Each structure stands twice: as C-alpha cells, then as structure tokens.
C-alpha cells in the first residue's frame, strides 16, 4: 500500500517539479537580464540621448 502511494506521489510531483524548476530558473534569468538592461539604460541613458541629438542635429544642417 505504501509503495502505491509513493509511486503516485512520484508520478504527480517528480517529473512536474523538474519542469517547474526549469521554468522558475528561466524566469529568474529573464528577470536578471531585464534588471541589467534597465541599469545600463539608466546609467547610459543621457549619454545615448546626447549622442542621438548631436547626430540628428548635424544631419539637419
């Protein structure tokens, strides 16, 4: 009886938890990438904006 219950628990949670774990890992990597991109945009934002304005201004002359 205990083996049947154990087998059912493994079949319910064993394989699914690995897939769920992988999804959580991918989500954490995605969140980390988004945070890095946001920090880079915040730090470099004014520099990129000024460079774009300089290029656009020189093209209009």
PDB file of N, CA, C, O and CB in Angstrom:
ATOM      1  N   UNK A   1       0.829  -1.203   0.000  1.00  0.00           N
ATOM      2  CA  UNK A   1       0.000   0.000   0.000  1.00  0.00           C
ATOM      3  C   UNK A   1       0.867   1.258   0.000  1.00  0.00           C
ATOM      4  O   UNK A   1       0.589   2.210  -0.729  1.00  0.00           O
ATOM      5  CB  UNK A   1      -0.940   0.003   1.215  1.00  0.00           C
ATOM      6  N   UNK A   2       1.911   1.256   0.815  1.00  0.00           N
ATOM      7  CA  UNK A   2       2.779   2.435   0.887  1.00  0.00           C
ATOM      8  C   UNK A   2       3.516   2.652  -0.433  1.00  0.00           C
ATOM      9  O   UNK A   2       3.757   3.791  -0.834  1.00  0.00           O
ATOM     10  CB  UNK A   2       3.789   2.290   2.038  1.00  0.00           C
ATOM     11  N   UNK A   3       3.873   1.556  -1.105  1.00  0.00           N
ATOM     12  CA  UNK A   3       4.578   1.691  -2.384  1.00  0.00           C
ATOM     13  C   UNK A   3       3.684   2.307  -3.443  1.00  0.00           C
ATOM     14  O   UNK A   3       4.146   3.094  -4.269  1.00  0.00           O
ATOM     15  CB  UNK A   3       5.087   0.332  -2.861  1.00  0.00           C
ATOM     16  N   UNK A   4       2.417   1.957  -3.424  1.00  0.00           N
ATOM     17  CA  UNK A   4       1.482   2.519  -4.396  1.00  0.00           C
ATOM     18  C   UNK A   4       1.342   4.022  -4.176  1.00  0.00           C
ATOM     19  O   UNK A   4       1.343   4.805  -5.126  1.00  0.00           O
ATOM     20  CB  UNK A   4       0.102   1.825  -4.295  1.00  0.00           C
ATOM     21  N   UNK A   5       1.222   4.409  -2.914  1.00  0.00           N
ATOM     22  CA  UNK A   5       1.109   5.833  -2.596  1.00  0.00           C
ATOM     23  C   UNK A   5       2.393   6.564  -2.983  1.00  0.00           C
ATOM     24  O   UNK A   5       2.341   7.659  -3.543  1.00  0.00           O
ATOM     25  CB  UNK A   5       0.806   6.035  -1.094  1.00  0.00           C
ATOM     26  N   UNK A   6       3.536   5.965  -2.686  1.00  0.00           N
ATOM     27  CA  UNK A   6       4.815   6.588  -3.040  1.00  0.00           C
ATOM     28  C   UNK A   6       4.956   6.725  -4.555  1.00  0.00           C
ATOM     29  O   UNK A   6       5.415   7.756  -5.047  1.00  0.00           O
ATOM     30  CB  UNK A   6       5.988   5.767  -2.472  1.00  0.00           C
ATOM     31  N   UNK A   7       4.564   5.699  -5.288  1.00  0.00           N
ATOM     32  CA  UNK A   7       4.643   5.765  -6.747  1.00  0.00           C
ATOM     33  C   UNK A   7       3.734   6.850  -7.310  1.00  0.00           C
ATOM     34  O   UNK A   7       4.101   7.551  -8.252  1.00  0.00           O
ATOM     35  CB  UNK A   7       4.278   4.416  -7.357  1.00  0.00           C
ATOM     36  N   UNK A   8       2.567   6.982  -6.737  1.00  0.00           N
ATOM     37  CA  UNK A   8       1.648   8.039  -7.194  1.00  0.00           C
ATOM     38  C   UNK A   8       2.201   9.420  -6.871  1.00  0.00           C
ATOM     39  O   UNK A   8       2.094  10.337  -7.685  1.00  0.00           O
ATOM     40  CB  UNK A   8       0.262   7.867  -6.547  1.00  0.00           C
ATOM     41  N   UNK A   9       2.787   9.575  -5.698  1.00  0.00           N
ATOM     42  CA  UNK A   9       3.380  10.874  -5.346  1.00  0.00           C
ATOM     43  C   UNK A   9       4.539  11.221  -6.277  1.00  0.00           C
ATOM     44  O   UNK A   9       4.679  12.367  -6.704  1.00  0.00           O
ATOM     45  CB  UNK A   9       3.865  10.865  -3.886  1.00  0.00           C
ATOM     46  N   UNK A  10       5.357  10.237  -6.584  1.00  0.00           N
ATOM     47  CA  UNK A  10       6.480  10.475  -7.502  1.00  0.00           C
ATOM     48  C   UNK A  10       5.957  10.825  -8.884  1.00  0.00           C
ATOM     49  O   UNK A  10       6.488  11.721  -9.540  1.00  0.00           O
ATOM     50  CB  UNK A  10       7.405   9.238  -7.577  1.00  0.00           C
ATOM     51  N   UNK A  11       4.925  10.127  -9.332  1.00  0.00           N
ATOM     52  CA  UNK A  11       4.386  10.416 -10.661  1.00  0.00           C
ATOM     53  C   UNK A  11       3.717  11.788 -10.706  1.00  0.00           C
ATOM     54  O   UNK A  11       3.730  12.454 -11.742  1.00  0.00           O
ATOM     55  CB  UNK A  11       3.386   9.334 -11.073  1.00  0.00           C
ATOM     56  N   UNK A  12       3.139  12.206  -9.593  1.00  0.00           N
ATOM     57  CA  UNK A  12       2.494  13.526  -9.570  1.00  0.00           C
ATOM     58  C   UNK A  12       3.502  14.654  -9.444  1.00  0.00           C
ATOM     59  O   UNK A  12       3.414  15.648 -10.164  1.00  0.00           O
ATOM     60  CB  UNK A  12       1.501  13.606  -8.427  1.00  0.00           C
ATOM     61  N   UNK A  13       4.459  14.510  -8.538  1.00  0.00           N
ATOM     62  CA  UNK A  13       5.352  15.625  -8.231  1.00  0.00           C
ATOM     63  C   UNK A  13       6.753  15.471  -8.797  1.00  0.00           C
ATOM     64  O   UNK A  13       7.464  16.466  -8.942  1.00  0.00           O
ATOM     65  CB  UNK A  13       5.442  15.796  -6.760  1.00  0.00           C
ATOM     66  N   UNK A  14       7.165  14.269  -9.118  1.00  0.00           N
ATOM     67  CA  UNK A  14       8.536  14.028  -9.554  1.00  0.00           C
ATOM     68  C   UNK A  14       8.886  14.709 -10.860  1.00  0.00           C
ATOM     69  O   UNK A  14       9.782  15.552 -10.903  1.00  0.00           O
ATOM     70  CB  UNK A  14       8.769  12.567  -9.689  1.00  0.00           C
ATOM     71  N   UNK A  15       8.192  14.355 -11.919  1.00  0.00           N
ATOM     72  CA  UNK A  15       8.506  14.909 -13.241  1.00  0.00           C
ATOM     73  C   UNK A  15       8.048  16.345 -13.374  1.00  0.00           C
ATOM     74  O   UNK A  15       8.746  17.155 -13.984  1.00  0.00           O
ATOM     75  CB  UNK A  15       7.870  14.069 -14.331  1.00  0.00           C
ATOM     76  N   UNK A  16       6.914  16.678 -12.831  1.00  0.00           N
ATOM     77  CA  UNK A  16       6.390  18.040 -12.943  1.00  0.00           C
ATOM     78  C   UNK A  16       7.236  19.065 -12.217  1.00  0.00           C
ATOM     79  O   UNK A  16       7.356  20.207 -12.660  1.00  0.00           O
ATOM     80  CB  UNK A  16       4.991  18.093 -12.414  1.00  0.00           C
ATOM     81  N   UNK A  17       7.830  18.653 -11.092  1.00  0.00           N
ATOM     82  CA  UNK A  17       8.623  19.617 -10.340  1.00  0.00           C
ATOM     83  C   UNK A  17       9.893  19.982 -11.088  1.00  0.00           C
ATOM     84  O   UNK A  17      10.389  21.100 -10.950  1.00  0.00           O
ATOM     85  CB  UNK A  17       8.967  19.065  -8.963  1.00  0.00           C
ATOM     86  N   UNK A  18      10.437  19.045 -11.890  1.00  0.00           N
ATOM     87  CA  UNK A  18      11.617  19.372 -12.684  1.00  0.00           C
ATOM     88  C   UNK A  18      11.265  20.387 -13.755  1.00  0.00           C
ATOM     89  O   UNK A  18      12.034  21.313 -14.010  1.00  0.00           O
ATOM     90  CB  UNK A  18      12.211  18.110 -13.321  1.00  0.00           C
ATOM     91  N   UNK A  19      10.130  20.223 -14.371  1.00  0.00           N
ATOM     92  CA  UNK A  19       9.700  21.202 -15.376  1.00  0.00           C
ATOM     93  C   UNK A  19       9.426  22.545 -14.723  1.00  0.00           C
ATOM     94  O   UNK A  19       9.788  23.595 -15.254  1.00  0.00           O
ATOM     95  CB  UNK A  19       8.446  20.707 -16.119  1.00  0.00           C
ATOM     96  N   UNK A  20       8.779  22.499 -13.563  1.00  0.00           N
ATOM     97  CA  UNK A  20       8.512  23.742 -12.844  1.00  0.00           C
ATOM     98  C   UNK A  20       9.783  24.423 -12.398  1.00  0.00           C
ATOM     99  O   UNK A  20       9.889  25.649 -12.436  1.00  0.00           O
ATOM    100  CB  UNK A  20       7.635  23.477 -11.651  1.00  0.00           C
ATOM    101  N   UNK A  21      10.754  23.625 -11.972  1.00  0.00           N
ATOM    102  CA  UNK A  21      12.038  24.184 -11.562  1.00  0.00           C
ATOM    103  C   UNK A  21      12.727  24.849 -12.743  1.00  0.00           C
ATOM    104  O   UNK A  21      13.306  25.925 -12.590  1.00  0.00           O
ATOM    105  CB  UNK A  21      12.939  23.094 -10.964  1.00  0.00           C
ATOM    106  N   UNK A  22      12.678  24.238 -13.903  1.00  0.00           N
ATOM    107  CA  UNK A  22      13.294  24.823 -15.094  1.00  0.00           C
ATOM    108  C   UNK A  22      12.618  26.133 -15.462  1.00  0.00           C
ATOM    109  O   UNK A  22      13.288  27.096 -15.835  1.00  0.00           O
ATOM    110  CB  UNK A  22      13.225  23.845 -16.272  1.00  0.00           C
ATOM    111  N   UNK A  23      11.297  26.175 -15.361  1.00  0.00           N
ATOM    112  CA  UNK A  23      10.578  27.407 -15.678  1.00  0.00           C
ATOM    113  C   UNK A  23      10.947  28.517 -14.711  1.00  0.00           C
ATOM    114  O   UNK A  23      11.107  29.667 -15.119  1.00  0.00           O
ATOM    115  CB  UNK A  23       9.071  27.169 -15.651  1.00  0.00           C
ATOM    116  N   UNK A  24      11.083  28.186 -13.430  1.00  0.00           N
ATOM    117  CA  UNK A  24      11.481  29.184 -12.442  1.00  0.00           C
ATOM    118  C   UNK A  24      12.895  29.679 -12.731  1.00  0.00           C
ATOM    119  O   UNK A  24      13.173  30.872 -12.612  1.00  0.00           O
ATOM    120  CB  UNK A  24      11.395  28.603 -11.015  1.00  0.00           C
ATOM    121  N   UNK A  25      13.783  28.772 -13.108  1.00  0.00           N
ATOM    122  CA  UNK A  25      15.154  29.181 -13.435  1.00  0.00           C
ATOM    123  C   UNK A  25      15.172  30.109 -14.641  1.00  0.00           C
ATOM    124  O   UNK A  25      15.867  31.125 -14.626  1.00  0.00           O
ATOM    125  CB  UNK A  25      16.034  27.952 -13.706  1.00  0.00           C
ATOM    126  N   UNK A  26      14.417  29.775 -15.686  1.00  0.00           N
ATOM    127  CA  UNK A  26      14.349  30.646 -16.864  1.00  0.00           C
ATOM    128  C   UNK A  26      13.756  32.003 -16.504  1.00  0.00           C
ATOM    129  O   UNK A  26      14.219  33.030 -17.001  1.00  0.00           O
ATOM    130  CB  UNK A  26      13.517  29.985 -17.974  1.00  0.00           C
ATOM    131  N   UNK A  27      12.744  32.018 -15.651  1.00  0.00           N
ATOM    132  CA  UNK A  27      12.146  33.283 -15.236  1.00  0.00           C
ATOM    133  C   UNK A  27      13.152  34.129 -14.458  1.00  0.00           C
ATOM    134  O   UNK A  27      13.220  35.342 -14.657  1.00  0.00           O
ATOM    135  CB  UNK A  27      10.895  33.030 -14.385  1.00  0.00           C
ATOM    136  N   UNK A  28      13.927  33.510 -13.579  1.00  0.00           N
ATOM    137  CA  UNK A  28      14.933  34.255 -12.829  1.00  0.00           C
ATOM    138  C   UNK A  28      16.016  34.814 -13.745  1.00  0.00           C
ATOM    139  O   UNK A  28      16.471  35.940 -13.548  1.00  0.00           O
ATOM    140  CB  UNK A  28      15.561  33.365 -11.764  1.00  0.00           C
ATOM    141  N   UNK A  29      16.434  34.038 -14.745  1.00  0.00           N
ATOM    142  CA  UNK A  29      17.422  34.534 -15.702  1.00  0.00           C
ATOM    143  C   UNK A  29      16.848  35.711 -16.480  1.00  0.00           C
ATOM    144  O   UNK A  29      17.543  36.701 -16.708  1.00  0.00           O
ATOM    145  CB  UNK A  29      17.863  33.411 -16.668  1.00  0.00           C
ATOM    146  N   UNK A  30      15.590  35.615 -16.889  1.00  0.00           N
ATOM    147  CA  UNK A  30      14.949  36.699 -17.622  1.00  0.00           C
ATOM    148  C   UNK A  30      14.855  37.957 -16.770  1.00  0.00           C
ATOM    149  O   UNK A  30      15.103  39.057 -17.264  1.00  0.00           O
ATOM    150  CB  UNK A  30      13.560  36.276 -18.088  1.00  0.00           C
ATOM    151  N   UNK A  31      14.501  37.809 -15.501  1.00  0.00           N
ATOM    152  CA  UNK A  31      14.424  38.958 -14.596  1.00  0.00           C
ATOM    153  C   UNK A  31      15.803  39.587 -14.426  1.00  0.00           C
ATOM    154  O   UNK A  31      15.924  40.812 -14.409  1.00  0.00           O
ATOM    155  CB  UNK A  31      13.853  38.536 -13.223  1.00  0.00           C
ATOM    156  N   UNK A  32      16.837  38.767 -14.300  1.00  0.00           N
ATOM    157  CA  UNK A  32      18.193  39.288 -14.167  1.00  0.00           C
ATOM    158  C   UNK A  32      18.613  40.070 -15.413  1.00  0.00           C
ATOM    159  O   UNK A  32      19.217  41.137 -15.301  1.00  0.00           O
ATOM    160  CB  UNK A  32      19.176  38.144 -13.907  1.00  0.00           C
ATOM    161  N   UNK A  33      18.299  39.550 -16.587  1.00  0.00           N
ATOM    162  CA  UNK A  33      18.638  40.248 -17.831  1.00  0.00           C
ATOM    163  C   UNK A  33      17.902  41.578 -17.917  1.00  0.00           C
ATOM    164  O   UNK A  33      18.490  42.583 -18.318  1.00  0.00           O
ATOM    165  CB  UNK A  33      18.299  39.375 -19.054  1.00  0.00           C
ATOM    166  N   UNK A  34      16.627  41.600 -17.546  1.00  0.00           N
ATOM    167  CA  UNK A  34      15.845  42.844 -17.576  1.00  0.00           C
ATOM    168  C   UNK A  34      16.435  43.870 -16.613  1.00  0.00           C
ATOM    169  O   UNK A  34      16.533  45.051 -16.949  1.00  0.00           O
ATOM    170  CB  UNK A  34      14.366  42.567 -17.217  1.00  0.00           C
ATOM    171  N   UNK A  35      16.827  43.429 -15.424  1.00  0.00           N
ATOM    172  CA  UNK A  35      17.418  44.349 -14.447  1.00  0.00           C
ATOM    173  C   UNK A  35      18.722  44.920 -14.978  1.00  0.00           C
ATOM    174  O   UNK A  35      18.973  46.116 -14.831  1.00  0.00           O
ATOM    175  CB  UNK A  35      17.659  43.636 -13.103  1.00  0.00           C
ATOM    176  N   UNK A  36      19.562  44.086 -15.596  1.00  0.00           N
ATOM    177  CA  UNK A  36      20.836  44.559 -16.145  1.00  0.00           C
ATOM    178  C   UNK A  36      20.591  45.576 -17.257  1.00  0.00           C
ATOM    179  O   UNK A  36      21.263  46.606 -17.310  1.00  0.00           O
ATOM    180  CB  UNK A  36      21.673  43.373 -16.678  1.00  0.00           C
ATOM    181  N   UNK A  37      19.638  45.299 -18.142  1.00  0.00           N
ATOM    182  CA  UNK A  37      19.333  46.230 -19.230  1.00  0.00           C
ATOM    183  C   UNK A  37      18.812  47.551 -18.678  1.00  0.00           C
ATOM    184  O   UNK A  37      19.196  48.616 -19.159  1.00  0.00           O
ATOM    185  CB  UNK A  37      18.304  45.617 -20.194  1.00  0.00           C
ATOM    186  N   UNK A  38      17.947  47.493 -17.682  1.00  0.00           N
ATOM    187  CA  UNK A  38      17.430  48.727 -17.088  1.00  0.00           C
ATOM    188  C   UNK A  38      18.531  49.542 -16.433  1.00  0.00           C
ATOM    189  O   UNK A  38      18.562  50.765 -16.572  1.00  0.00           O
ATOM    190  CB  UNK A  38      16.352  48.407 -16.067  1.00  0.00           C
ATOM    191  N   UNK A  39      19.433  48.885 -15.722  1.00  0.00           N
ATOM    192  CA  UNK A  39      20.540  49.607 -15.083  1.00  0.00           C
ATOM    193  C   UNK A  39      21.426  50.256 -16.142  1.00  0.00           C
ATOM    194  O   UNK A  39      21.849  51.400 -15.980  1.00  0.00           O
ATOM    195  CB  UNK A  39      21.377  48.653 -14.193  1.00  0.00           C
ATOM    196  N   UNK A  40      21.707  49.533 -17.223  1.00  0.00           N
ATOM    197  CA  UNK A  40      22.529  50.104 -18.296  1.00  0.00           C
ATOM    198  C   UNK A  40      21.826  51.295 -18.929  1.00  0.00           C
ATOM    199  O   UNK A  40      22.464  52.309 -19.210  1.00  0.00           O
ATOM    200  CB  UNK A  40      22.842  49.041 -19.368  1.00  0.00           C
ATOM    201  N   UNK A  41      20.528  51.189 -19.157  1.00  0.00           N
ATOM    202  CA  UNK A  41      19.792  52.314 -19.740  1.00  0.00           C
ATOM    203  C   UNK A  41      19.761  53.513 -18.801  1.00  0.00           C
ATOM    204  O   UNK A  41      19.854  54.653 -19.255  1.00  0.00           O
ATOM    205  CB  UNK A  41      18.368  51.891 -20.086  1.00  0.00           C
ATOM    206  N   UNK A  42      19.633  53.275 -17.507  1.00  0.00           N
ATOM    207  CA  UNK A  42      19.610  54.382 -16.552  1.00  0.00           C
ATOM    208  C   UNK A  42      20.972  55.068 -16.501  1.00  0.00           C
ATOM    209  O   UNK A  42      21.057  56.295 -16.477  1.00  0.00           O
ATOM    210  CB  UNK A  42      19.210  53.882 -15.149  1.00  0.00           C
ATOM    211  N   UNK A  43      22.037  54.262 -16.486  1.00  0.00           N
ATOM    212  CA  UNK A  43      23.386  54.829 -16.383  1.00  0.00           C
ATOM    213  C   UNK A  43      23.796  55.521 -17.688  1.00  0.00           C
ATOM    214  O   UNK A  43      24.359  56.616 -17.666  1.00  0.00           O
ATOM    215  CB  UNK A  43      24.403  53.727 -16.028  1.00  0.00           C
ATOM    216  N   UNK A  44      23.512  54.880 -18.811  1.00  0.00           N
ATOM    217  CA  UNK A  44      23.977  55.384 -20.101  1.00  0.00           C
ATOM    218  C   UNK A  44      22.912  56.191 -20.844  1.00  0.00           C
ATOM    219  O   UNK A  44      23.166  56.659 -21.954  1.00  0.00           O
ATOM    220  CB  UNK A  44      24.428  54.234 -20.963  1.00  0.00           C
ATOM    221  N   UNK A  45      21.756  56.358 -20.270  1.00  0.00           N
ATOM    222  CA  UNK A  45      20.635  56.986 -20.963  1.00  0.00           C
ATOM    223  C   UNK A  45      20.930  58.378 -21.472  1.00  0.00           C
ATOM    224  O   UNK A  45      20.663  58.679 -22.635  1.00  0.00           O
ATOM    225  CB  UNK A  45      19.461  57.041 -20.065  1.00  0.00           C
ATOM    226  N   UNK A  46      21.477  59.237 -20.622  1.00  0.00           N
ATOM    227  CA  UNK A  46      21.750  60.613 -21.033  1.00  0.00           C
ATOM    228  C   UNK A  46      22.839  60.675 -22.090  1.00  0.00           C
ATOM    229  O   UNK A  46      22.778  61.513 -22.989  1.00  0.00           O
ATOM    230  CB  UNK A  46      22.150  61.454 -19.832  1.00  0.00           C
ATOM    231  N   UNK A  47      23.824  59.809 -21.998  1.00  0.00           N
ATOM    232  CA  UNK A  47      24.897  59.785 -22.988  1.00  0.00           C
ATOM    233  C   UNK A  47      24.350  59.397 -24.358  1.00  0.00           C
ATOM    234  O   UNK A  47      24.685  60.019 -25.366  1.00  0.00           O
ATOM    235  CB  UNK A  47      26.007  58.808 -22.558  1.00  0.00           C
ATOM    236  N   UNK A  48      23.513  58.373 -24.391  1.00  0.00           N
ATOM    237  CA  UNK A  48      22.915  57.942 -25.653  1.00  0.00           C
ATOM    238  C   UNK A  48      21.997  59.025 -26.201  1.00  0.00           C
ATOM    239  O   UNK A  48      21.989  59.275 -27.406  1.00  0.00           O
ATOM    240  CB  UNK A  48      22.137  56.626 -25.466  1.00  0.00           C
ATOM    241  N   UNK A  49      21.233  59.663 -25.345  1.00  0.00           N
ATOM    242  CA  UNK A  49      20.329  60.731 -25.774  1.00  0.00           C
ATOM    243  C   UNK A  49      21.117  61.892 -26.364  1.00  0.00           C
ATOM    244  O   UNK A  49      20.746  62.421 -27.412  1.00  0.00           O
ATOM    245  CB  UNK A  49      19.468  61.218 -24.598  1.00  0.00           C
ATOM    246  N   UNK A  50      22.199  62.293 -25.706  1.00  0.00           N
ATOM    247  CA  UNK A  50      23.015  63.396 -26.223  1.00  0.00           C
ATOM    248  C   UNK A  50      23.660  63.032 -27.554  1.00  0.00           C
ATOM    249  O   UNK A  50      23.715  63.859 -28.464  1.00  0.00           O
ATOM    250  CB  UNK A  50      24.095  63.782 -25.210  1.00  0.00           C
ATOM    251  N   UNK A  51      24.143  61.811 -27.672  1.00  0.00           N
ATOM    252  CA  UNK A  51      24.762  61.379 -28.922  1.00  0.00           C
ATOM    253  C   UNK A  51      23.731  61.383 -30.045  1.00  0.00           C
ATOM    254  O   UNK A  51      24.033  61.815 -31.157  1.00  0.00           O
ATOM    255  CB  UNK A  51      25.386  59.976 -28.767  1.00  0.00           C
ATOM    256  N   UNK A  52      22.528  60.911 -29.773  1.00  0.00           N
ATOM    257  CA  UNK A  52      21.473  60.901 -30.782  1.00  0.00           C
ATOM    258  C   UNK A  52      21.114  62.325 -31.195  1.00  0.00           C
ATOM    259  O   UNK A  52      20.944  62.599 -32.383  1.00  0.00           O
ATOM    260  CB  UNK A  52      20.228  60.169 -30.253  1.00  0.00           C
ATOM    261  N   UNK A  53      20.999  63.223 -30.237  1.00  0.00           N
ATOM    262  CA  UNK A  53      20.670  64.614 -30.547  1.00  0.00           C
ATOM    263  C   UNK A  53      21.781  65.264 -31.369  1.00  0.00           C
ATOM    264  O   UNK A  53      21.496  66.037 -32.284  1.00  0.00           O
ATOM    265  CB  UNK A  53      20.432  65.411 -29.253  1.00  0.00           C
ATOM    266  N   UNK A  54      23.026  64.966 -31.062  1.00  0.00           N
ATOM    267  CA  UNK A  54      24.156  65.515 -31.831  1.00  0.00           C
ATOM    268  C   UNK A  54      24.125  65.001 -33.271  1.00  0.00           C
ATOM    269  O   UNK A  54      24.337  65.776 -34.204  1.00  0.00           O
ATOM    270  CB  UNK A  54      25.506  65.142 -31.162  1.00  0.00           C
ATOM    271  N   UNK A  55      23.867  63.725 -33.460  1.00  0.00           N
ATOM    272  CA  UNK A  55      23.798  63.160 -34.813  1.00  0.00           C
ATOM    273  C   UNK A  55      22.624  63.747 -35.580  1.00  0.00           C
ATOM    274  O   UNK A  55      22.769  64.126 -36.742  1.00  0.00           O
ATOM    275  CB  UNK A  55      23.677  61.626 -34.757  1.00  0.00           C
ATOM    276  N   UNK A  56      21.468  63.826 -34.945  1.00  0.00           N
ATOM    277  CA  UNK A  56      20.281  64.381 -35.609  1.00  0.00           C
ATOM    278  C   UNK A  56      20.496  65.850 -35.945  1.00  0.00           C
ATOM    279  O   UNK A  56      20.078  66.310 -37.008  1.00  0.00           O
ATOM    280  CB  UNK A  56      19.030  64.217 -34.717  1.00  0.00           C
ATOM    281  N   UNK A  57      21.140  66.586 -35.053  1.00  0.00           N
ATOM    282  CA  UNK A  57      21.406  68.000 -35.321  1.00  0.00           C
ATOM    283  C   UNK A  57      22.389  68.195 -36.473  1.00  0.00           C
ATOM    284  O   UNK A  57      22.226  69.107 -37.283  1.00  0.00           O
ATOM    285  CB  UNK A  57      21.944  68.672 -34.071  1.00  0.00           C
ATOM    286  N   UNK A  58      23.393  67.353 -36.546  1.00  0.00           N
ATOM    287  CA  UNK A  58      24.363  67.508 -37.629  1.00  0.00           C
ATOM    288  C   UNK A  58      23.776  67.089 -38.972  1.00  0.00           C
ATOM    289  O   UNK A  58      24.213  67.590 -40.008  1.00  0.00           O
ATOM    290  CB  UNK A  58      25.618  66.694 -37.334  1.00  0.00           C
ATOM    291  N   UNK A  59      22.802  66.186 -38.985  1.00  0.00           N
ATOM    292  CA  UNK A  59      22.172  65.787 -40.232  1.00  0.00           C
ATOM    293  C   UNK A  59      21.237  66.868 -40.753  1.00  0.00           C
ATOM    294  O   UNK A  59      21.025  66.966 -41.961  1.00  0.00           O
ATOM    295  CB  UNK A  59      21.413  64.488 -40.044  1.00  0.00           C
ATOM    296  N   UNK A  60      20.683  67.669 -39.876  1.00  0.00           N
ATOM    297  CA  UNK A  60      19.745  68.728 -40.294  1.00  0.00           C
ATOM    298  C   UNK A  60      20.462  69.936 -40.886  1.00  0.00           C
ATOM    299  O   UNK A  60      19.837  70.743 -41.574  1.00  0.00           O
ATOM    300  CB  UNK A  60      18.895  69.175 -39.108  1.00  0.00           C
ATOM    301  N   UNK A  61      21.749  70.075 -40.634  1.00  0.00           N
ATOM    302  CA  UNK A  61      22.460  71.252 -41.157  1.00  0.00           C
ATOM    303  C   UNK A  61      22.834  71.026 -42.534  1.00  0.00           C
ATOM    304  O   UNK A  61      23.441  71.895 -43.159  1.00  0.00           O
ATOM    305  CB  UNK A  61      23.676  71.586 -40.360  1.00  0.00           C
TER     306      UNK A  61
END
